[in-house]
Every structure is written in structure tokens, then in C-alpha cells.
């Protein structure tokens, strides 16, 4: 036999028997940050990082349910099922670092939804983006997170929640123009969320001609608020605005009623305490107080939100627990839409998703029709169609919690 023919024949036999592996196919996606490969039939993995344990758990559970309902509605992405994994964040910086670090080590994660609290996002979001994981928060509201000088470490961070530059302004306008408050005081807990929101309230209130009698700080784990409240009482404010969280907010609300000079002072908190858990923490003292929070009324959100609430009730057997379930639903849907734009499938049915391409597509979101409105993302990650309302608690009974009715929307 001709030696050349013999070599060709042997090679053919070897290939047929599997001795030679076929040349690998070039993957259909190249990306400078990295590429996630999802094998045919395997799920696209999305992560949440939220506070789902402890006194502020209602905030994260409420958002996680929004993601779960989005997954049920979406069902699949580019022919792949969707898997949700997650980590508890504790609503503090340490928890944010721990959760982000664990998620960053999971190379299957395509994108993340979170965090719950701004204090978690400040250290956590850069950890995720260093691993190439873009994250969309449904409830971080601190202005610094999307400020022009926020730094490149936040290049993978966006949010569907409002910026507290909006919420603080609405709260101050309500206090000054509707309640006709002349003098107000504020309390924050040192977190980026609370400090930023209280700061915007103060700035706006002063611009509207009001006087700020005190700007006090507490620790998020403090339980005795009487010393701070006593200092505030010396200035005789007509309203105290304290945009803090459930545990500390409960102590402030109860103890304000016990401090001389504050018995007639109006109390106002924000979306961090917009929960039946806060009613349990504050007790009867919460009745009649005010909250600034996202506008969840039918006239603001329309019929799609009503359909969402019906599904929520059917699945979980109760009303939403906090204010950001719809924002979480929108964050998840926005991520799914971006994956569908950038994902490429090869001849074997494997899906490839470029991490930078996904990030760029999220930031390019324009005219996205969500539950919370029409989302348009800025270059620093603000995507919300912000709608803020002021609510008043007509009953402090947690069993009567029904956002929009109790607390009742009273402004605008």
C-alpha cells in the first residue's frame, strides 16, 4: 500500500474510534471582562444578595419575592430555565462584603439583584464587579451610589430604586407645604441611606423657609433613644424625620412618646421602616405617624401592578411586606432582557454571555416598560421612574397592614 494512503486510512480509523478528539469549536462570544457559558439544558443562574434574616428581613424577603414572581412570569431565557441563588446581607457593610465575596466566587452567576441596603452596596458592589458580575439594586437609594464621582469600582452597579435626592425632597415638601411645619429635626443611623436621605430633607426644608432645630445620629443597634430625643426636645420641633430601619425606628417611635416636650411632635420615617415588622417593633405609638416611600397606588402604577398583587397574594398568602417588590421584579426583567440581547448560542445549544456586553446593555436600557414605570438608565446607573408618596398609619395593628390603605397614601 502507498505509505501516504496508509497514513490517511489510519487517521480515519483513529478518528472514527475516538482516539483523536475533534478540533474544539470557537465560542461565539469574546468579552474583555469574561464569558459565562451555560450548557444546553442547564439554567441561567441569577443571584440575589439581600437582608432576609433579622429585624430588617421583610425588606429583603419582599424584594426576593418580586424576583421569584418575575422568574415565574419569564419562565426561561433563550431556551434555558432560570435558577435563583442568594445570600443574606444583614443590612450592614460587613454582611454586604461577606455576601458579595461568596457570590463573586460562583462563576456560574450571570448577574445579581441587590443589595437591599445602601450600606451593603458601598463595599459589596465593587467586589461583584471585580468578578465581572453586574448588579441591579431594587432598594438602594443613597445618592452617593450613582453620583458622578462614584468611581470605576461601581461600573457594574445600577438600580431600579429611586434616588433619595427625590425622596428627601418630597418628604420635606410635604412637611413644609402640607403640614405647615416651621421647625423640624432629623435622626440618622450613620448608614449611607439614612444620612443621605436626612441630608436631602434638611437641605430642601431649609430652602422652603423652615428651620432645622437638630440633626442627630444614633447607632443602628442602639436601644435607648431617650438621650437623643431629650436633646431634640430642647429645640421644640413640630416634626422629627428619621429615615432609619425597623429595630431602631421602633425604639425612636415608642420612646418619643415618653420624652417631655415631644408628646405633640409629629413623627415621620421612610421606606426603611415601611413594613408590618416596624408596627410590631413600634407598637401603638406608630399610629398616626407618616412615611415617605415609593408610590404603590393604582393610579401611579396601573393595572399591571394589580395583576402582580393578585399573583403575590395567591403565591404567598399575604400583602407585600415592604416597598420594593415591584422594583425587584423590574430589576430581574431588565436583566433577562439584557441577557436576551447579548447571549449567543452555538451549534451544540450552549449559551454564551459576555459580562461586559451584559453590563453595557443594562446601562443602555431605555424605554423599558416596567411595573414601576418606564425605566431609562443613566451613565451612572440610575434607572428608576421615581414616584414617591407620603403615607399615614391609620392603625398600628400589623394584621391590618395593607400598603396604600394602611398606611394610607395621603400625598400627592
Secondary structure, DSSP 8 states (H G I E B T S, - for coil): --HHHHHHHHHHHHHHHTSS-------S---SS-EEEE-TT--EEEEEEE--SSTTHHHHHHHHHHHHHHHHHH-EETTEEEEEEEEE-TTSHHHHHHHHHHHHT-TTEEEEEE-SSHHHHHHHHHHHHHTT-EEEESS---GGGG-TTS-GGGTTEEESS--HHHHHHHHHHIIIIIS--SEEEEEE-SSHHHHHHHHHHHHHHHHTT-EEEEEEE--TT----HHHHHHHHTTT-SEEE----HHHHHHHHHHHTTSTT-TT-EEEE-GGG-SHHHHHHHGGGGTT-EEEEE---HHHH-HHHHHHHHHHHHHHSS--SSS-HHHHHHHHHHHHHHHHHH-EE-TTS-EEEEHHHHHHHHHT--SEEETTEEE---TTSB-----EEEEE-S---GGG-BTBBBTEEEE-
